[in-house]
């Protein structure tokens, strides 16, 4: 019911947007040519609405300062609107009055909703403009999957957004437990080739294998080791219910990714849009359910929270999947006081056909995150200024600032391959030691930097789901489906039927 | 039939909204240069929106709605209440996210916190009912930490969550909740009014916008802000300071205790050590003398006879005299050169009692890699208070810079006599106690299931010595399971190294590392 009401609310707002006579914001106009001195000629105010917290607002402020060095007469006003969905709803509300921002942070389904109100400015004419556009080299420099996401709204591939903050999902594991737990005298850490260990002063010093990886088949084996371990067996039966070998954070992502990994389809831009009711998807959920019933797997709902990170940090699970952008939630703190955490790519199946799936051509892992979108403006100068800010925001300079200070992925190849970004990932620090008077270089990658490094390696297997009005509600519905099957005693057939009913 | 009714309702709603949405007047903008009081800001939506639900005899935890009493204040979107059945719960207000005023400070954070505090205290003092309502659309009862109940907070029939939006203290995070559209409507109107968080040029008079911060020693921080009065009044909370110290322990990923050795009391006696004056003459040892007062200046050490004379001397610290050893680890001596001896040729001998002061730096939920034990760091941050002590907040890896590496700090050995709440100058110091027999304790999870911290108690000379194992510190039993019950330590004798800290008025030694417990 909650999903239905949410969908209804969005529909109402969207229809209101389309229905109301806009007060002058829907104008299509030619792009004005200000001549070669346009950077100083142009004078306008750009409003940028987003859903960033205070820390990231500081980074945006830094980017605005850099922008103003090149465009001294453009004022950029950034404004956080709270949550992502509130941002969407507030934009939908203000589109009718023309009080909407010049540019905004957008998820693909948000853009699809704004397009219903014909409020979004296509970016092709700007990005290809002889004076204000980008060179082909600059366009090609975008990470392809990120750039292509701006063109998923129609069959022509019209560009409606450029990439902004991007993340993915990775797997975190309790490295200390993997080291302590031994099979035939070999630690799980070494057995699964996750790295090598040297004991110094009675403490393990880990050197991770940069290509470390665990398949779903490995994970099941490791979970079995866990539930047969002395520590697990010593738990009371009540406590056993609060423990598992592995848990996933986002049930919606789990559903979509498993469906993809089983070779099934989730949604489509073509009718019928909701396509998850297929045998592969059901096999995927059956497979997860079976492992959950065996005590091996769980999801965040098992622990009564939105995220499984608290259970991971409390030692209730030894492996968890979570967002790279939220990596710090899986970081318990100083390893000497807590435990070491390892990070590996999202698991894939060695052979999914054993479980009723169809092996896809390549691995599947979700690409998440937002883009930036330009709205149509009455004042051509405001719109142009908005575009110029988007161009700057997605430039090498701004993308470097954003990637090294926020924990989101670089949106440009050139940033990722730069020495500066490599130094960030390695946590390179040059210290003048006041005790010795000598310069010392130390490498201390932050937990988020380590996560970024692993997440980046998945870039060639990223998938994105098609965006259309209601696509985010579909996510809510499949999340409820997973909960109903795993914890609500609802059969898989019934849960799929209920999910489709709710969407239709 | 059901579907047809629903469609009719939908059509009606859409038409209604079209009508209202298209003809509604633009909200009136406020004065962009004015700092408004809470009473001056229009709150028409809150004024009109009335609470009509029945809550008599209902309990918020069990029934999703119920009257509560105000227990204590946290900040602009969190308050602690007591439910009808007596359970004390922390409540996170639904649909909003006010600027921070606790672990870090953001513009308008204090103002939002004060607004809520005033509302709650007024309700308490005038018997105005406070009712918590769980959301009827979103079934989630607790927030993502699993520790705080989510609620719509009605005070005297006014929805405080909504009022905070209209008061321009917060944007909304209300999507998917029962009052989402009302909250968005308030957010649009508030932004149009354009004050506080919606005004980019208006400065919050209570927020310290300085970037550098006032340089303060940890002694100054301790003496100014760690007094009972300062803590009770949260003196200068939010003030930006710049501090320096050596990391003694890290707690969680983003927090650390630091210590700084600062000039304490300088005792000047007399010595037979050869001391050379600036004119090249030397002076013999004569005998013991009393205490002098000395302070450090840009020129060196300014020494002055305190109790026994009025003559002033300019002295320069050189090095420890041959054969001299520190009197103890906190008192050490240095050879000096005097510019001018006193009339009796009494040669001052400086014995410096170097005191250490400690402080907790709170960075919260992040990985501050620059915090490593033994590093001398400096950082900017803001003055904050927690658990009856001062702390410095708004810390992250970018604010923390490394000054030197590999410094060693030995814990200060203390006795039961030192374990006294009046010794506030010892708060934040790394201390050590031995041979503590554990006789009692309590588990935090009893009241907060997601917190696995616990406290164990020893009795020494009739005095309780509390040792705190916080949620951030993991202790494992011999099977490899995490220990979260104090009973595990019952009857064991421990040596403990930890931080002298205070919480709810009680002193405790806080253990930040599992290797600091020996048993």
HADDOCK unambig.tbl for C-alpha pairs under 7 A between the chains (distance, minus, plus):
assign (segid A and resid 2 and name CA) (segid B and resid 137 and name CA) 5.13 0.50 0.50
assign (segid A and resid 2 and name CA) (segid B and resid 138 and name CA) 6.39 0.50 0.50
assign (segid A and resid 6 and name CA) (segid B and resid 176 and name CA) 5.65 0.50 0.50
assign (segid A and resid 12 and name CA) (segid B and resid 14 and name CA) 5.46 0.50 0.50
assign (segid A and resid 16 and name CA) (segid B and resid 14 and name CA) 6.73 0.50 0.50
assign (segid A and resid 16 and name CA) (segid B and resid 17 and name CA) 6.45 0.50 0.50
assign (segid A and resid 16 and name CA) (segid B and resid 18 and name CA) 5.07 0.50 0.50
assign (segid A and resid 19 and name CA) (segid B and resid 18 and name CA) 6.62 0.50 0.50
assign (segid A and resid 20 and name CA) (segid B and resid 18 and name CA) 6.44 0.50 0.50
assign (segid A and resid 20 and name CA) (segid B and resid 22 and name CA) 5.57 0.50 0.50
assign (segid A and resid 81 and name CA) (segid B and resid 171 and name CA) 5.35 0.50 0.50
assign (segid A and resid 81 and name CA) (segid B and resid 172 and name CA) 6.66 0.50 0.50
assign (segid A and resid 82 and name CA) (segid B and resid 171 and name CA) 5.05 0.50 0.50
assign (segid A and resid 82 and name CA) (segid B and resid 172 and name CA) 5.06 0.50 0.50
assign (segid A and resid 82 and name CA) (segid B and resid 173 and name CA) 5.31 0.50 0.50
assign (segid A and resid 83 and name CA) (segid B and resid 172 and name CA) 6.69 0.50 0.50
assign (segid A and resid 83 and name CA) (segid B and resid 173 and name CA) 4.70 0.50 0.50
assign (segid A and resid 85 and name CA) (segid B and resid 175 and name CA) 5.65 0.50 0.50
assign (segid A and resid 86 and name CA) (segid B and resid 172 and name CA) 6.29 0.50 0.50
assign (segid A and resid 86 and name CA) (segid B and resid 173 and name CA) 5.88 0.50 0.50
assign (segid A and resid 86 and name CA) (segid B and resid 174 and name CA) 6.54 0.50 0.50
assign (segid A and resid 86 and name CA) (segid B and resid 175 and name CA) 5.48 0.50 0.50
assign (segid A and resid 90 and name CA) (segid B and resid 184 and name CA) 6.05 0.50 0.50
assign (segid A and resid 230 and name CA) (segid B and resid 479 and name CA) 6.42 0.50 0.50
assign (segid A and resid 231 and name CA) (segid B and resid 479 and name CA) 5.25 0.50 0.50
assign (segid A and resid 231 and name CA) (segid B and resid 480 and name CA) 5.90 0.50 0.50
assign (segid A and resid 231 and name CA) (segid B and resid 481 and name CA) 5.70 0.50 0.50
assign (segid A and resid 305 and name CA) (segid B and resid 144 and name CA) 5.80 0.50 0.50
assign (segid A and resid 305 and name CA) (segid B and resid 146 and name CA) 5.60 0.50 0.50
assign (segid A and resid 306 and name CA) (segid B and resid 144 and name CA) 5.41 0.50 0.50
assign (segid A and resid 307 and name CA) (segid B and resid 144 and name CA) 6.67 0.50 0.50
assign (segid A and resid 328 and name CA) (segid B and resid 365 and name CA) 6.82 0.50 0.50
assign (segid A and resid 328 and name CA) (segid B and resid 366 and name CA) 5.65 0.50 0.50
assign (segid A and resid 328 and name CA) (segid B and resid 367 and name CA) 6.91 0.50 0.50
assign (segid A and resid 332 and name CA) (segid B and resid 252 and name CA) 6.23 0.50 0.50
assign (segid A and resid 332 and name CA) (segid B and resid 253 and name CA) 6.61 0.50 0.50
assign (segid A and resid 333 and name CA) (segid B and resid 252 and name CA) 3.96 0.50 0.50
assign (segid A and resid 333 and name CA) (segid B and resid 253 and name CA) 3.67 0.50 0.50
assign (segid A and resid 334 and name CA) (segid B and resid 250 and name CA) 6.77 0.50 0.50
assign (segid A and resid 334 and name CA) (segid B and resid 251 and name CA) 6.99 0.50 0.50
assign (segid A and resid 334 and name CA) (segid B and resid 252 and name CA) 5.84 0.50 0.50
assign (segid A and resid 334 and name CA) (segid B and resid 253 and name CA) 5.56 0.50 0.50
assign (segid A and resid 336 and name CA) (segid B and resid 513 and name CA) 6.55 0.50 0.50
assign (segid A and resid 337 and name CA) (segid B and resid 473 and name CA) 5.32 0.50 0.50
assign (segid A and resid 337 and name CA) (segid B and resid 474 and name CA) 5.94 0.50 0.50
assign (segid A and resid 337 and name CA) (segid B and resid 512 and name CA) 6.54 0.50 0.50
assign (segid A and resid 337 and name CA) (segid B and resid 513 and name CA) 4.45 0.50 0.50
assign (segid A and resid 337 and name CA) (segid B and resid 514 and name CA) 5.60 0.50 0.50
assign (segid A and resid 338 and name CA) (segid B and resid 473 and name CA) 5.90 0.50 0.50
assign (segid A and resid 338 and name CA) (segid B and resid 474 and name CA) 4.97 0.50 0.50
assign (segid A and resid 431 and name CA) (segid B and resid 402 and name CA) 6.82 0.50 0.50
assign (segid A and resid 433 and name CA) (segid B and resid 403 and name CA) 6.06 0.50 0.50
assign (segid A and resid 433 and name CA) (segid B and resid 404 and name CA) 4.40 0.50 0.50
assign (segid A and resid 433 and name CA) (segid B and resid 405 and name CA) 6.09 0.50 0.50
assign (segid A and resid 434 and name CA) (segid B and resid 403 and name CA) 5.87 0.50 0.50
assign (segid A and resid 434 and name CA) (segid B and resid 404 and name CA) 4.84 0.50 0.50
assign (segid A and resid 435 and name CA) (segid B and resid 404 and name CA) 5.73 0.50 0.50
assign (segid A and resid 444 and name CA) (segid B and resid 369 and name CA) 6.51 0.50 0.50
assign (segid A and resid 446 and name CA) (segid B and resid 367 and name CA) 6.26 0.50 0.50
assign (segid A and resid 446 and name CA) (segid B and resid 369 and name CA) 6.06 0.50 0.50
assign (segid A and resid 447 and name CA) (segid B and resid 367 and name CA) 6.42 0.50 0.50
